[in-house]
Amino acid sequence: MSKMCKRKALMDAADLGLLHYGQVDPLLHYLEERLAQHKAANARFTGGNVLYYLGGMLAIGACTLFSTLAVEKWGMPVLLDMSLVYILCTITLAIWLDTRGLGVPAGIFSTLTIALVPLATFSLQNVMGFWADSSTVSHYRDFHALIDWRWIVMELVTLLAGCLMLWRFRYSFLVMPIAVTLFYMGMDIVPALFMHSGSSMFSVDGWAVRQQVAMIFGLLMLGLAFVVDVRSRSGVDYAFWLYLFGLLTFWGSLSTMGNGDLAGKFAYLAINALLIILGAILSRRMFAVFGGIGVAMMLGQLSWTIFKDSFMFVALLTLLGFALIAVGLWWSKHEHRICSRLRSLLPESMQLMLLARG
């Protein structure tokens, strides 16, 4: 039942005196939230849902990664027609399943629609001669392997399609292709910066710029994820994929930048410790996972640097392992109290938003 139909039914009930007119909108909002929570609950990994996701991932791979076999045999115009037919079919199936309350398969088909958009855009660009002067890119599968500024056009179209699909269907799995596209864009935007410059992005300076841009892009993705996280009222976790790929982009670029002198090493250590604290505040374990890996890597590197070729190196690593286990035991015992105290440092409005997110 659509939102307008529900509102009309509630207004009819108010006309009959079953409820007050002022209760219609609050009750409608409550019912919409309950419906969203019900859809989220249906997305748990039951046996049927595992088959849904497995079939969906196979379909995404078949329609995107492996469909370039059609290019080699029939050419780009056929690939364009095929991708448009696939998009029409997946949208139709998504709407049909959504109207019947089958949230998981509807979310998978709508996600597949987004995954097909860059394929359709690439084939259209080739038909129009956009890639004619490219000496490296010849197949769509290069989108997942090569960095090129011209991918940005495909990525922008994909982001637009993703936002439209998310506005229509409101499934959290739809954020996954959007997050992957943002992750790719963080890498492909660097060649565009060097396109009219005399330097190469593969030089030492170019590599440094790529790392810095990726780190900034990762921070922007994390900021976007946080805004989505605290503003979500439906109980559906839209921010998960943005957090994941934002952390991959930010933490990955930070970890490959090198930390130079001792001050740089301690700065890297402090940033990873901050990630662990943020994970506690936001109840996001992935922050603790990335931060924990970074802390362990840096402590091991410091131990190797300071106690290299010494029995103390083995002893220190052993003690370090025991210490981390002890910290884990202490954390598990006091996690709720620590998280509550950390959240109390935030503004009250933000605490309420986090509480509403659950």
Secondary structure, DSSP 8 states (H G I E B T S, - for coil): --HHHHHHHHHHHHHTTSS-GGGHHHHHHHHHHHHHHHHHHHTS--HHHHHHHHHHHHHHIIIIISTTHHHHHH-HHHHHHHHHHHHHHHHHHHHHHHHTT-HHHHHHHHHHHHHHHHHHHHHHHHHTTTTTT-SS--SGGGGGT---TTHHHHHHHHHHHHHHHHHHH--GGGHHHHHHHHHHHHHHHHHHHHTTSSS-TTSHHHHHHHHHHHHHHHHHHHHHHHHHHHH--SS---SHHHHHHHHHHHHHHHHHS---SHHHHHHHHHHHHHHHHHHHHHT-HHHHHHHHHHHHHHHHHHHHHHSTTSHHHHHHHHHHHHHHHHHHHHHHHHHHHHHHHHHTTS-HHHHHHHHHH-
